[in-house]
Amino acid sequence: MPEKLPFVVRKYEVRSEKISAPVKFVFLTDFHDKEFDAGNARLIREIHAISPDAVLVGGDMVVSMHAKEESDDWLRRSRHLLEELRKDFPVFAALGNHEAALADEKRGIPACFEAYCGMLDDVGVTRLENSSADFRGIRIHGLAPDRIYYKKLRYRRLDKTVITTLLGDAPKEVFSLLLAHHPRFFAAYAAWGADLTLAGHLHGGMLRIGNRGVISPDPMIFPRYSGGEYHIGNRTMIVSCGLGMHTIPVRICNPPELSVIALLPG
């Protein structure tokens, strides 16, 4: 069924002396196989109207519990959306916890993970799985930590050394944009050297009061980073409230979000 909630477009600006010319990104995350209308035409039209230089995907395009080896229906909406966007824009995609769940050798469905990655490759999306790509003077990194960092009620600390092991050192002279699905570890992302981190995962806290999420899917009461813009020194993290939802389909005072990120010379 098409999604009844209208999505909102939220715009952010980040300035840095490392940026030589303006760059505009659309950031979409936690799509979770949603459909806002037939073929997600409204979402696609909105992104075309924004006319970004590129589209960044923050993970959780699918719902891991819906994946089946004998069918690719669980990939259909993601494939269609990315195919349509890729016709006009470069697309860079990181992975989220649902993709990590598929990749888990013990409890996941590795064949479905391979099908998802194959879909990204077929469509022409640049997949960033603990890897980086350069775009208009910006280094885009996609962090894919072990699934243990997403465990509910069993919180594992992620620090700078883990990120360095997965991605290497952050470049000092180049603006580093880090796609890191879970916002909980902002301090580690900043310490590693991410000038800007884009995250999601918490769906805005599901219920929001003012600018604060009340309860996250983790679950956690009043998560520190639920949605919006945050700073540690000269490092910035933008957390999108995301587009979709899955097991607990609740959004109260918390519409789906499509984020627009403008990077400007400082």
PELIN-V626334 format. One line per field, one symbol per residue. phi: phi as a letter, one per 20 degrees, with the letter a starting at -180 (. if undefined). burial: b if it has 24 or more other ideal C-beta (glycine too) atoms within 12 Angstrom, else e. Layout:
BEGIN
phi->???
burial->???
END
This chain:
BEGIN
phi->.fffffeddddcccdbffeebgcddedcblflmeceagmlfffffffffflffadddeolfddffefcfebdffdfffgffffffffccfcdceddfffffffgfedecgfffffffffgfffnfeeddlbcbeblndeeddecfgfffdgfmcfdfdcgfffffednfffeedfdddecgefgdggfffffpffcddcbmelmnmdccmddfebdfgebelgfcdrpdcccleeccddefmecabgdfcbdlbfgcdddddecge
burial->eebebebbbbebebebebbeeebbbbbbbbbbbbbbeeebebbbebbeebebbbbbbbbbbbbbebbeeeeeebbebbbbbbbbbbeebbbbbbbbbbbbbbbeeeeebeebbebbbebbeebebbbbbbebbebeebbbbbbbbebebbeeeeeeebeeebbeebbeebeeebbbbbbbbbbbbbbbbbebbbbbbbbbbbbbbbbbeeebbbbbbbebeebbbbbbbbeeeebbbbbbbbbbbbeeeebeebbbbbbbbbbeee
END
